Amino acid sequence: MKNLTSRRSIAARNLLLIASTSLLSLSVSAANLTRDNGAAVGDNQNSQTAGANGPVLLQDVQLIQKLQRFDRERIPERVVHARGTGAHGTFTVTDNLSDLTKAKVFAAGETTPVFVRFSAVVHGNHSPETLRDPRGFATKFYTTEGNWDLVGNNFPTFFIRDAIKFPDMVHAFKPDPRTNLDDDSRRFDFFSHVPESTRTLTELYSDSGTPASYREMDGNSVHAYKLINAKGEAHYVKFRWKSLQGIKNLDPKQVIDVQGRDYSHMTNDLVTHINQGDFPKWDLYVQVLKPEELAKFDFDPLDSTKIWPDVPERKVGQMVLNRNPGNVFQEVEQVAMAPSNLIPGIEPSEDRMLQGRLFSYADTQIYRLGANALQLPINAPRVTVNNGNQDGAMNVGKTSTGVNYQPSRLEPRQEPQGARYSQMPLAGSTQQAKIQREQNFKQAGDLYRSFSKKERQDLIENFGGSLATSDDVSKHIILSFLYKADPEYGTGVAKVAKGDLARVKALAEKLTD
């Protein structure tokens, strides 16, 4: 018994020694708490006061700095695409596109790091991810020639074709400024004047407007771009990410069930699958048109409200997302996606909506993040930045040259011929007019007829329920758009929205496609 007690006593002392050693090693290895200037903080639990009962002292720099930084933790929310998440990954080329473009990102076997930001479009930063909305699908390629941003949506088309209407459209989608409440009647008041929106509204009110996850949806460039090859030849292309997880959407009943359990279901799904090693994949495809082929369509192929039916798709490569952000604010919130971030061999088309986005997206990122937004780690290119841009808030560069201009023989900065823009012949005069080939309704009808019976009924119920709240004139104009697209479609929505079908038919007869 004495020996047993002695052994227990020795064991207890050993455990205590191990515990003490562990605590000591923890205290030794733990880093000091510091202020932003790197100085150690001696007490982060109690403010300095004038005596035991006196007021707090202004000289307590730790208290002041913590409050100052806390007061400034938020940057302006994105006007659109505020609610989002993101992930890192790689894009690997499987088909050499050198016949189409000199851009090295599409060279045979090339692997490029990427960051993808998924998002809702209209709703705010903390809105439920179950809300009906298009979804942003924006990819930043960190190429060896600079960063290229492919900024698109899960829908292949957009609501409007001219950027001059973009602020109006977003205002119509946003809550009523008087009440801060959503009001469907406001958006239908706007869209009753915009017949080219019919196809994308059909997509929005279908179950595609409520995706089940970011992994299970496709991405689209929406706009056409131009690829320029080494010969200077231009081809128009549209890009499409095809999900290898398949497509999955929520029907109206599922939306209610999911929102009741998880208002961040899409973010949770992406983070969880990547953490488990189940990395989502997308194949990238391009549709290609020669410049002379643009005229053969009965609509304008550069109209962002249109898809390119019957144009073959060519597989380019595969993207794998394999790493979640280390810090959501520093990466997801501060990533500055803009269609103007292009590289040699990839140029914008004459798409009127894209032309406006080239300015607007880059400008809004400078407003949110400052003039030096592209110096942030998530936005910094792999290549060395070498220009005369200088100063501005939060400039973290280490420029040491005195030559902040170009040209200079003291420090020459070359202008490689291969980076010059392609040439395009122009004729005519300036104008402000609609495009000539509108075809506002045919593709909406084609989309409706591509749905299953259940998907059609979900669309009719979703659209009709929202449209019922609209003013009488706007409601019947929208219904005439749907009837023109497909009589069954217009009739079904009219019934749910309590519209006058005879009036709808009369309005539809006056429409031309």
C-alpha positions in Angstrom: 0.0 0.0 0.0 2.8 2.4 0.8 4.6 1.6 -2.5 1.3 2.2 -4.4 0.9 5.6 -2.6 4.5 6.5 -3.4 4.0 5.6 -7.1 0.9 7.7 -7.2 2.7 10.6 -5.6 5.6 10.3 -8.1 3.1 10.2 -11.0 1.2 13.2 -9.7 4.5 15.2 -9.4 5.4 14.1 -13.0 2.0 15.3 -14.3 2.4 18.6 -12.4 5.9 19.0 -13.8 4.7 18.3 -17.4 1.8 20.7 -17.0 4.1 23.4 -15.6 6.6 22.9 -18.4 3.8 23.1 -21.0 2.5 26.3 -19.5 6.0 27.7 -19.4 6.6 26.8 -23.1 3.2 28.3 -24.0 4.1 31.6 -22.3 7.5 31.6 -23.9 6.3 30.9 -27.4 3.3 33.2 -27.3 3.7 36.5 -29.2 3.4 39.8 -27.5 0.2 41.8 -28.0 1.1 45.0 -29.8 -0.3 48.2 -31.1 -0.3 49.1 -34.8 3.2 50.6 -34.4 4.5 47.3 -33.1 5.0 48.4 -29.5 4.0 45.9 -26.8 0.7 46.4 -24.9 1.1 46.0 -21.1 -2.6 45.9 -20.1 -5.4 45.3 -22.6 -8.0 44.7 -19.9 -8.1 48.1 -18.0 -8.1 51.7 -19.2 -5.8 54.2 -17.6 -7.6 56.4 -15.1 -6.8 59.3 -12.8 -6.7 57.4 -9.6 -9.1 54.6 -8.5 -12.3 56.6 -9.2 -11.1 59.3 -11.6 -11.9 59.8 -15.3 -10.1 57.9 -18.1 -7.0 59.5 -19.4 -6.6 60.7 -23.0 -3.0 59.5 -22.9 -4.1 55.8 -22.9 -3.0 55.3 -26.5 -4.1 51.6 -26.5 -7.6 52.6 -25.6 -7.7 55.4 -28.1 -6.2 53.4 -31.0 -8.6 50.4 -30.4 -11.6 52.7 -30.5 -10.3 54.7 -33.5 -9.7 51.5 -35.5 -13.0 50.0 -34.4 -14.8 53.1 -35.6 -13.3 52.7 -39.0 -13.7 48.9 -39.6 -16.3 49.3 -42.3 -15.6 50.4 -45.9 -18.5 51.5 -48.2 -20.6 48.5 -49.2 -20.7 47.7 -52.8 -23.8 49.3 -54.5 -24.3 46.0 -56.3 -22.8 42.5 -55.5 -22.5 43.4 -51.8 -23.3 40.0 -50.4 -20.6 37.5 -51.5 -18.0 34.9 -50.7 -14.9 33.7 -52.5 -12.3 31.1 -52.9 -8.8 30.6 -54.3 -7.9 28.0 -57.0 -6.2 27.3 -60.3 -7.1 27.4 -63.9 -5.4 24.9 -66.3 -5.6 25.1 -70.1 -6.6 21.9 -71.9 -7.0 23.4 -75.4 -4.4 25.7 -76.9 -6.2 28.9 -78.1 -3.2 30.4 -79.9 -5.3 30.4 -83.1 -7.6 32.9 -81.4 -5.4 34.9 -78.9 -1.9 35.8 -78.0 -2.9 35.9 -74.4 -0.5 33.5 -72.5 -3.2 32.5 -70.1 -4.6 30.3 -72.9 -1.3 28.8 -73.9 -1.1 25.0 -74.0 -0.8 23.5 -70.5 -0.7 26.9 -68.8 -1.8 26.9 -65.1 -2.9 30.2 -63.6 -3.8 31.0 -60.0 -7.3 32.4 -59.6 -9.6 34.0 -57.1 -13.4 33.7 -57.6 -15.9 36.0 -55.9 -19.5 34.7 -55.9 -22.2 37.1 -54.9 -25.8 38.2 -55.0 -26.4 41.3 -57.1 -29.1 43.5 -55.6 -29.4 42.7 -51.9 -27.2 44.0 -49.1 -24.2 42.5 -47.3 -26.1 40.6 -44.7 -29.2 39.6 -46.7 -30.3 36.0 -46.8 -28.8 34.0 -49.7 -32.1 32.5 -50.5 -33.5 35.8 -51.9 -34.3 35.8 -55.6 -31.4 37.5 -57.5 -28.9 36.9 -60.2 -25.6 35.7 -58.9 -22.2 37.2 -59.7 -19.5 34.9 -60.9 -16.3 37.0 -61.1 -12.9 35.4 -61.7 -9.5 37.1 -61.2 -6.7 35.4 -63.2 -3.2 36.2 -61.8 -1.6 35.7 -65.2 2.1 36.1 -66.2 1.1 39.2 -68.2 -0.9 41.0 -65.5 -4.3 40.4 -63.9 -7.4 39.6 -66.1 -10.8 39.8 -64.5 -13.7 37.9 -66.1 -16.6 39.5 -64.4 -20.0 37.8 -65.1 -23.1 36.2 -63.7 -24.9 32.9 -63.5 -27.4 34.2 -66.1 -26.1 34.3 -69.7 -28.0 37.6 -70.4 -28.6 40.9 -68.7 -31.7 43.0 -68.2 -30.6 46.1 -70.2 -28.4 46.7 -73.2 -27.1 50.2 -72.6 -25.1 51.3 -69.5 -26.8 54.7 -69.4 -29.8 52.9 -67.9 -27.8 50.9 -65.3 -28.2 53.3 -62.4 -32.0 53.5 -63.1 -32.3 49.7 -63.2 -30.4 49.2 -59.9 -32.5 51.9 -58.2 -35.7 50.2 -59.4 -34.5 46.9 -57.9 -33.4 48.4 -54.6 -35.8 49.1 -51.7 -38.1 52.1 -51.9 -36.1 55.1 -50.5 -39.1 56.3 -48.5 -39.5 53.1 -46.6 -36.4 50.9 -47.2 -38.8 48.1 -48.1 -38.7 46.0 -51.3 -41.5 46.9 -53.7 -42.0 44.8 -56.8 -44.2 47.5 -58.4 -41.3 49.9 -58.7 -39.2 47.4 -60.7 -42.1 46.5 -63.0 -42.8 50.2 -63.5 -39.3 50.4 -64.8 -39.2 47.2 -66.8 -42.5 48.0 -68.5 -40.5 50.5 -70.5 -37.7 48.0 -71.2 -38.9 45.1 -73.4 -35.4 43.7 -74.0 -35.5 42.6 -70.3 -38.1 39.9 -71.0 -35.7 37.0 -71.3 -33.6 37.8 -68.2 -36.8 38.5 -66.2 -37.9 35.0 -67.2 -34.6 33.6 -66.0 -34.9 35.6 -62.7 -38.4 34.4 -61.9 -37.6 30.8 -62.8 -35.9 28.6 -60.2 -32.6 29.8 -61.6 -33.2 32.9 -59.5 -32.7 30.9 -56.3 -29.7 28.6 -56.8 -29.1 25.8 -54.3 -25.3 26.5 -54.1 -22.5 28.4 -55.8 -21.0 25.1 -56.7 -24.1 24.0 -58.6 -24.5 26.9 -61.0 -22.8 27.9 -64.2 -21.0 31.3 -64.9 -21.2 33.4 -67.9 -19.3 36.4 -69.3 -22.7 37.8 -70.4 -20.8 40.2 -72.7 -18.9 39.4 -75.8 -15.2 40.1 -75.8 -12.6 40.2 -78.6 -9.7 37.8 -78.7 -6.7 39.0 -80.7 -4.2 36.5 -82.1 -0.5 37.1 -83.0 -1.5 38.0 -86.6 -3.7 40.8 -85.3 -6.9 39.0 -86.2 -10.0 39.5 -84.0 -12.6 37.0 -83.0 -15.7 37.7 -80.9 -16.2 35.3 -78.0 -18.5 34.6 -75.1 -17.2 32.7 -72.1 -19.1 30.2 -70.0 -18.1 28.3 -66.9 -19.9 24.9 -66.8 -20.3 23.4 -63.3 -19.0 19.8 -63.1 -21.2 19.4 -60.0 -24.3 19.9 -62.1 -27.0 22.6 -61.8 -29.3 22.6 -58.8 -31.8 25.3 -57.9 -34.4 25.7 -55.1 -38.1 25.7 -55.9 -40.4 28.1 -53.9 -41.1 25.6 -51.2 -37.5 24.7 -50.7 -36.6 28.4 -50.5 -38.8 28.8 -47.4 -37.4 25.7 -45.8 -33.8 26.5 -46.4 -34.1 30.1 -45.3 -35.7 29.0 -42.0 -32.6 26.9 -41.3 -29.7 28.9 -42.8 -29.6 32.3 -44.3 -26.0 31.7 -45.5 -26.7 28.4 -47.2 -24.6 29.1 -50.3 -21.5 30.4 -48.4 -21.8 27.5 -45.9 -21.9 25.0 -48.7 -18.8 26.4 -50.5 -16.7 26.7 -47.4 -17.7 23.3 -46.1 -17.0 21.4 -49.3 -13.6 23.1 -49.8 -12.6 22.4 -46.1 -13.5 18.7 -46.7 -11.3 18.5 -49.7 -14.3 18.2 -52.1 -13.0 20.9 -54.4 -15.6 22.3 -56.9 -14.7 22.3 -60.6 -15.8 24.2 -63.7 -14.9 23.7 -67.3 -14.4 26.9 -69.3 -16.0 27.1 -72.8 -15.9 29.8 -75.5 -18.3 30.5 -78.3 -16.5 32.1 -81.3 -17.8 34.4 -84.1 -15.8 36.0 -86.8 -16.5 39.7 -87.3 -18.2 39.1 -90.6 -20.6 36.7 -88.9 -22.2 39.3 -86.7 -24.4 40.5 -89.6 -26.0 37.0 -90.2 -28.1 37.1 -87.0 -31.6 38.6 -86.9 -30.6 40.3 -83.6 -27.4 42.1 -82.6 -25.0 39.5 -81.2 -23.3 42.3 -79.1 -26.5 43.0 -77.3 -26.0 41.8 -73.7 -29.7 40.8 -73.5 -29.1 38.0 -76.0 -27.5 34.5 -76.0 -25.9 33.1 -79.1 -28.1 30.1 -80.0 -26.6 27.3 -82.2 -23.1 28.7 -82.0 -20.8 25.8 -81.0 -18.9 25.8 -77.7 -15.2 25.0 -77.5 -13.7 23.7 -74.3 -10.7 25.8 -73.1 -9.7 24.4 -69.7 -10.7 23.6 -66.1 -10.9 25.6 -62.9 -10.6 24.0 -59.5 -11.3 26.0 -56.3 -9.2 24.5 -53.5 -8.6 27.0 -50.8 -10.9 29.2 -48.7 -9.9 32.8 -47.8 -7.7 33.3 -44.8 -9.5 36.5 -44.0 -12.8 37.3 -45.5 -12.5 41.1 -45.3 -9.0 41.3 -46.7 -9.8 39.0 -49.6 -13.5 38.8 -50.4 -14.4 42.3 -49.4 -11.3 44.0 -50.7 -11.0 42.1 -54.0 -11.4 44.7 -56.8 -12.9 43.0 -59.8 -13.3 45.1 -62.9 -13.9 44.3 -66.6 -11.2 46.9 -67.4 -8.6 44.6 -66.0 -7.5 43.1 -69.4 -4.3 41.7 -70.8 -2.8 41.7 -74.3 -4.9 39.4 -76.5 -8.2 40.1 -74.7 -10.1 43.3 -75.5 -13.7 44.5 -74.9 -16.3 44.3 -77.7 -18.5 47.1 -78.7 -21.3 45.8 -76.4 -22.8 49.1 -75.0 -23.3 47.6 -71.5 -19.8 46.4 -71.3 -18.4 49.7 -72.5 -20.0 51.4 -69.5 -18.9 48.7 -67.1 -15.2 49.3 -68.2 -15.4 52.6 -66.4 -18.0 52.0 -63.7 -16.5 49.0 -62.0 -13.0 50.3 -61.7 -14.3 53.6 -60.6 -16.4 52.2 -57.8 -13.4 50.1 -56.5 -11.3 53.2 -56.3 -14.1 54.9 -54.4 -14.4 52.0 -51.9 -10.8 51.1 -51.5 -8.8 54.2 -52.6 -6.5 55.1 -55.4 -4.1 52.3 -54.5 -6.6 49.5 -54.3 -4.6 47.3 -56.7 -1.6 47.3 -54.3 -3.6 45.2 -51.8 -2.3 41.6 -51.8 -5.6 40.1 -53.1 -5.4 42.5 -56.1 -1.7 42.7 -56.7 -0.5 41.1 -60.0 2.2 38.5 -60.2 4.2 40.8 -62.5 6.1 44.0 -61.4 4.0 47.1 -61.8 6.1 49.8 -63.6 4.5 53.1 -64.3 4.4 56.7 -63.2 1.3 56.5 -61.0 2.2 57.8 -57.5 1.0 59.0 -54.1 -2.6 58.7 -52.9 -4.0 57.3 -49.7 -2.6 54.0 -48.4 0.2 53.8 -51.0 2.3 50.8 -49.7 4.8 50.8 -52.6 8.5 51.1 -52.3 9.3 53.3 -55.3 12.8 54.7 -55.2 13.2 56.2 -58.7 13.0 59.9 -59.5 11.5 59.2 -62.9 7.7 59.3 -62.4 7.0 60.1 -66.1 7.4 58.5 -69.5 9.1 58.7 -72.0 12.5 59.0 -70.3 16.1 58.1 -71.4 17.1 58.1 -67.7 14.8 55.2 -67.0 13.2 53.9 -70.2 9.8 52.1 -70.0 9.2 50.2 -73.2 5.9 50.0 -75.1 5.9 46.6 -76.6 4.1 46.3 -80.0 2.4 43.1 -78.9 0.4 45.1 -76.3 -1.1 47.6 -78.7 -4.8 47.6 -79.2 -6.2 46.0 -82.3 -7.6 48.3 -85.0 -11.2 48.5 -86.1 -12.4 50.4 -89.1 -15.1 53.0 -88.3 -17.6 54.9 -90.4 -20.6 57.2 -89.9 -21.4 59.9 -87.4 -21.9 60.0 -83.7 -25.5 59.2 -82.6 -27.8 58.4 -79.7 -30.2 55.7 -81.0 -31.4 52.2 -80.3 -29.6 49.3 -81.8 -31.2 48.2 -85.1 -31.8 44.5 -84.5 -33.6 44.2 -81.1 -35.6 40.9 -81.1 -36.8 41.4 -77.6 -39.1 38.4 -77.1 -38.1 35.4 -79.1 -35.3 34.2 -76.8 -37.6 34.6 -73.7 -40.1 32.2 -75.4 -37.3 29.8 -76.3 -36.2 29.8 -72.6 -39.7 29.2 -71.3 -40.3 26.3 -73.7 -36.9 24.7 -72.5 -38.3 24.4 -69.0 -40.0 21.2 -67.6 -43.7 21.4 -66.8 -42.9 21.9 -63.1 -40.3 24.6 -63.8 -42.8 26.4 -66.0 -45.4 26.3 -63.2 -42.8 27.6 -60.7 -41.9 30.5 -63.0 -45.6 31.4 -63.6 -46.3 31.4 -59.9 -43.2 33.4 -59.0 -43.6 35.9 -61.7 -47.4 36.3 -61.3 -47.2 36.7 -57.6 -44.7 39.6 -57.9 -46.4 41.2 -60.8 -49.8 41.2 -59.0 -48.5 44.1 -56.8 -47.7 46.3 -59.8 -49.8 49.2 -61.0 -52.4 48.2 -63.6 -50.7 49.8 -66.7 -47.3 48.4 -66.0 -48.7 45.0 -65.1 -50.5 44.6 -68.5 -47.5 45.9 -70.5 -45.3 43.3 -68.8 -47.9 40.6 -69.4 -48.0 41.6 -73.1 -44.2 41.0 -73.2 -44.6 37.5 -71.8 -47.6 36.7 -74.1 -45.5 37.8 -77.1 -42.7 35.5 -75.9 -45.1 32.6 -75.6 -48.9 32.7 -75.4 -49.0 29.9 -72.7 -46.5 31.8 -70.6 -48.3 35.1 -70.8 -51.7 33.4 -70.2 -50.4 31.6 -67.1 -48.8 34.6 -65.5 -51.9 36.8 -66.4 -54.1 34.4 -64.5 -51.9 34.5 -61.3 -51.5 38.3 -61.5 -55.2 38.8 -62.2 -54.7 40.5 -65.5 -57.2 41.0 -68.3 -56.2 38.5 -70.9 -58.1 40.2 -73.7 -56.2 43.4 -72.9 -52.9 41.5 -72.8 -53.5 40.0 -76.2 -54.4 43.4 -77.7 -51.2 45.0 -76.4 -49.1 42.0 -77.6 -50.5 42.4 -81.1 -48.9 45.8 -81.3 -45.4 44.5 -80.4 -42.8 43.5 -83.0 -40.0 41.1 -82.2 
